[in-house]
Amino acid sequence: MVVSLGARGAFIASEEGIHYQATPSINVKSTIGAGDSMVAGLVYATLNNCTAKTMLKWGISCAAATTMSEGTNLASIENIKSIFGMLNSQPPIAS
């Protein structure tokens, strides 16, 4: 189960445990489509057999990258990869 906290990140609960992932500080232009983009990232990670923590990072990356686009435009792959890289360089948060 994934619970989105919007700009504050999200939680994931799975057989692996409960994990939280913060959203990096970015310039938000529009939140339209961010939730759908999060689901797309979670599906992508599921199809690629990622761990729950990595699934959450893909979901956050896709959602946050979408908020960097104007209006109803969705995320660019460059922004998704950039945010995913930021999340992987963050120190872990105790859960």
Beta strands, then each sheet from edge to edge (+ up, - down):
strand 1: 2-4
strand 2: 10-14
strand 3: 17-21
sheet 1: 1+ 2- 3+
end
